[in-house]
Amino acid sequence: MRILIVSINVAPWGGSEELWKSLALKGLAESHEVMVSVFAHQKRNQNLTELKEQGAILHQRPLPSYYNEQPFAYRALSELKSRLGMDKTSMDWRAVGAWKPEVVVISSGETFDHYLHHQSFLISYCKENRIPFYLISQRNWEWDMAVDQDFRESRKRLIENCQGFFFVSYQNYKMACSQLAQDIPRARIIQNPLRVNFKNNLPFPASNIPKMAYVARLETSIKGQDLFLQALSSSRFSSLKFELTFFGSGPDEQHLRGLVKYYGLEGKVFFGGHVADVSEIWRNHQLVVLCSVAEGTPLSLIEAMACGRTGLVTQVGDSAIWLSSTGFVAAGHRVENIQKALQEALDAFPNWEKLGLKCKRRVIEKRDPEEIYALLECVVGKRDLDNTGQDPEEFLSKMTRED
């Protein structure tokens, strides 16, 4: 079967891409034809190179005008095309039409964004040619969208025709229902694949001082690193000895380095860049920090838990649902809430290793490592949607049930 996988996430790569990448690789391994359609960044990500080497066809599209990290001329051209309604034409999709996909999977960094709507060419193409399409949501905001009613009605019509809508987060699903003021039909909860082997037991790093790792794209408006630095700058923590390392890359690295200097945290806060092997981070760090403003189910949190590490998170997306009582949860992303959770975590420093073991057990008990196979079978018509992933309410019941 010819499977078209479309990513509409404007970032070059992130944890949200791992699900569709795994789906593509599984499809290729099962002798399906796979085309991957992504936005055309100036530097191609190595994951796309890997997919091409495995036999996937790569289709690249111009970036939308709201993506700032591109030349001004490209942004202006994209804005002009949008205003002229050319996103509803085949201009950027001719190679896709010539390839004639038999099923389409669309993965979005946000549940409802401004790029995909019911009149987008790809959706019209699927409907006109009776091609089934599935949606994947990797993140939603924790509040309503600043959009008009036309936007909401368009997204209602979009999801009417999809064969299935996969969410990686229960809270994202519930917010999507609120944003459209209706139940989301054919919604299922599915889990991102891990990049670590939870069967391996990483020794807990011995240290007299807390060693924390903040593993996320360096984008403060979503990942909240600036909020955590502000929390750390409080006089109540000034005499504390600790190490915090930011792992990842992104547009706000220079700003974060400036904040470290501004708050006088040099010698305590470091930058570790991108690390391909996530388990290497957890050989030397004891707790994951994610004070995000918006999330789905952060892959970096689940991977840290799978490596036997506890965490400190804000109550966004499904972070708190997964961490539960095995870690520390800030009630919101206000600095005062983060400081309170941080104090609780530091007071419990001697128990981090035990909490980490509980985290690992929770991941093993609550995750289904075979879900990616089920997703592929669903997409190619060999498995019913109702037997793929989990019903949202059943998922929540399973996650909150004490085993």
Buried (B, 14 or more C-beta within 10 A) or exposed (E): BBBBBBBBBBBBBBBBBBBBBBBBBBBBEBEBBBBBBBBBBEEBBEBBEEBEEEBBBBBBBBBBBEBEEBEEEBBEEBEEBBEEEBBBEBEBBEBBEEBEBBBBBBBBBBBBBBBBBBEBBBBBBBEEEEBBBBBBBBBBBBEEBEEEEEBBEBBBEBBEEBBBBBBBBBBBBBBBBEBBEEEBEBBBBBBBBBBBEBEEEBEBEEBEEBBBBBBBBBBBEBBBBBBBBBBBBBEEBEEEEBBBBBBBBBBBBEBBBEBBEEBEBEEBBBBBEEBEEBBBBBEBBBBBBBBBBBBBBBBBBBBBBBBBBBBBBBBBBBBBBBBBEBBBBBEBBEBEBBBBBBBBBBEBBEEBBEBBBBBBBBBEEBBEEEBBBBBBBBBBEEBEBEEBBBEBEEBBEBBEEEE
